[in-house]
Amino acid sequence: MAVKSGFLYKILLAIVPHLYAALSWLLFATCRIRVHGGENLARCEAGTKPFVGVFWHYSVFTAVELIRGRGRGWGAMVSASQDGEFVARILTRQGVVAVRGSRNRGGFSALKGLIGLLRQGYNAAIVGDGSQGPARVMQAGAILLAGKSGAPILPMAVAVDRYWAFRSWDRTLLPKPFARLGLWYGEPMMVPEKADPQAIEQCRLEMEHRLNCLYAKAWSEFGRDGHDGAVRSRRSGRGDSL
C-alpha cells in the first residue's frame, strides 16, 4: 500500500501544478478586480529595495495569483510538510520561488533563504498567520525578515463578493467565476534593523492591527464584516462551504 501511495503521490505532484495553473488562469480571468491603495504598492515598487508582502492565510490562493509576475519577481515561504510540496510546485509553476519552512519546522533556514532572495532583488510573500494559525493573529516571521533585510512590509487584504470557503482552520476562500474582487494595499511599515525583542513584539502587534483593519475595510466594500461567517454567508448567497 505504501508503494502505491508513494507512486500516486509522485503522479499527483507531476500533474497537479499544471492543472492548477490552467484552472487558476481560467477562474481569475473571469473576475472583475478592483485595486485599492495602489499608491502604497507604487511606493514600494519605486523604492531601491524590494519589499515583503504580508496577507492572511484565508486569501492565499487569490493573493498569490494577483501578485505573481509583478515587478522584481517573488519568493514565498512554504510549509516543509508533505502537503507543502504541492504548494511549492504550484508556486514554482506560477513563477514564484518557493522557500521551504514553517514556524515549527525549518523556519530559521527559510527566513535565511528569503533574506538571500531579497538581497538578489526579489520581493518576498509571507502569510502573516502562518500555515496553522491562529487565524488573523500575526506571527513574527515577516517582522524578523524585514528587520534583517531592511525591506518595508506591505500589508495586503482580499475581499470577494461571491466565493467558496473551505472547511479549514481559517476558512480559506476561492472566488467563484465572474466574482467581484477587491485587492487592498495598506501603508508600508519599516522595522528597525537592530530591534530588540520588545520592539519586535510592538511591530508584530502593529502589523496585526494594520492587517485586521485592512481586512475589515476590504470586506465592508461588499457589506460584510468578514469572510468566515458560514451561516450569514449561506443566507446572503455570497459564500458557500466546501
N, C-alpha and C positions, 0 to 999 in steps of 0.2 A: 504493500500500500504506500509506503514511504517513497519507493521508487517512482510509482505512478504519480504521486502528488508532486514530487520533485520535477518530473517530466512536464506535468501540466503547468506547474509554476513557471518553468522556463518558456513554454509556449506562450503563456499569457504575457510574460514580460516582453516577448518579441512583438506581440500583436497589439496589446492594449495602448501603448503610446501613439501608434499610428492611427488607431481607431479613434482615440480621444481627440487627437489633433483635428481630424476631419469633422467629427461631430461638434466639437467646440467652435470651429470656424463657422459651420453652418448655423449653429444656435445664435452666436453673438452677432452674426451678420444681419439677423432679423431684428435685433434690439435697437431701440432708439436711445442713444446715450447723450446725457447732458452733463457737462463738466462744471463744477462749482469750485471757486478758489484757484482757478488756473494761474493766477498771478503768483501764488505760493509755489506752485510747481515750476513756473518760469524762473523765479528767483533761484531755486536750487539748480536748475539746469544751466543757468547762466553763470553759476559760480565756478571758481577754479578747481574745486574739489568735487568728487562725486558725493552722493547723499544716501541716507538709509531710509527707505520707505517702510513704514510700520502700519499694520492693519490688524483687525481682529480675525480670528480663525474662521468665523462663520462666512466670511467673504472671500476665502482663499481662491476658489475657482474663478470668480469674477475678477478679483484684483490682479491675479497673475495674467489673465487674458488681456486685461486693459493696459498693463504696464510693459508687457514684453515688446521688444522691438523699438522702444523709445530711447533716444539719446545714446548714452555711452554703452549700453548693454547692461545686463543684470546678473547678479549672483544671488542665490537664496539658500537659507538653511533648511534642510530636510531631515526628518527623523531618521535615526540609524536603524529602525526596525525593519522587518521583512516587508511590511506594507509600504514603508517609506521608499523601498526600491522602486515600486511602481511610480510613486510621485517623482522620484529623482529622474527616472527615464522619461516620464511625460514632460518634465521641465526641460530636460536636455533636448527632446524632440521639438520643443517650442522655442529653443534658442536661449534658455536660461541656464547658467552654470549652477549645478547643484552641489552644495557642500553638506556632507552628512554629519549629523549630530543633533542632540537634544539636551534638555536640562539634566536628564538622568543618565545619558549615555553619549559620551564623546562631545559634550558641549564646549569644553575649553578648546579642543583642537578645531572644532567647527568655527568658533569665533576667530581663531588664528587664521583659518583658511579664508574667511570673509575679509579680514583685515588685509590679507595679501591681495585679494581681488580689488578691494577699494584702492590700494596703492597702485594697482595696474590700471585704474581708471574706471572700473565697473561700479555701478550703483549696487546697493545691497537691499534685498527684500527680507523682512523678518516678520513673522506672525507674533504680534505683541503678547498674546496669552498662551503661546506655545502650542504643542501638539496634543496636550492633555488637559489644559485649563488650570484653574477655574476660568470659566468664560468671562471675557472682558475684564480680567484682572491682569495688569501689566507685569510681565517678568522683566528681569534686569538685563537680559542679553543684549537688547538693542542699545541700552544705556551704556553698557560696558564697551560695546563696539564703537559707538560714537565718541566716547571719551578717549579710547585708544587711537582712533584714526583721525580725529578732528573733523569728521564729517557731520553735517547737520542731519537731524532726524525730521522727516516729513510725515506727519500723521495723515492717514487716508481712511475714508469710510465709503461704503457702498450701500445703496438702498434700491429696491426694486418694487414695482407696483404689483407684479404677478410672479410667483416663484414656487418652487418645491423646496421643502425643508426636510433634511434627513433627520432620522431619529438618533442623533448623535449627542454628545455632551454639550455641544454648542449650537445644535440645530443648523449645521452648515447648509447654506442655501444655494440653489441653482436657478437662475432666471428661466422663466418659461419663454417659448418663442414669441416674438413680437412684443416683449415686455418693454416698459419704460424704465430706464436705469439711470440713477444719479451717482456720479463719481465725485466725491468731495475731497479737496486737499486743504489741510489746516495750516496754521502758522508754524514754520520750521522752528526747531529748538536746538540750541548748541549745548553740549555737555562739557564742563571744564576738563581740560586734559589730565590734570592731576587731582581729580575729585576723590575725596576720602569717602568711606562707606556712608557717612551721613549725607553727603552731597549726592551720592549715587541714589540713595533712597528718596531724597527730595525730588530728584529728576524723574525717578520712576513714578512717583505719585503724580507729578505734574503731567507727564505724558499720558498716564492712565486717565487723568481728568480731561485732557485735551481730546483724547480718542473717544471718550464716552460723550463729551459734549458734541463732537462732530457726528457721532453715531445718532444722537437724539435729533440733531438738526437735519441730518440726511433723511431719516425716516419721517420726520414731520412734514416733509415735502409731499408725502403720499398719505398724510392724515393718520399716521401711526406713531406709536411710541417705541416701536422696536419690531424685530422680525420673529421673535420667539414665543409669541402668544398663540399657541396652537388653536384654542377654542375660538378666539377672536378672529384668527386668520380664516378658519373654515366658514364662519358666519359671513365674513366680508367677501369670500370667494377669491381672495387675493393670494392666499398661501395654502399649500397642501403638504401633507406629510408623506415621506417616502419610507 
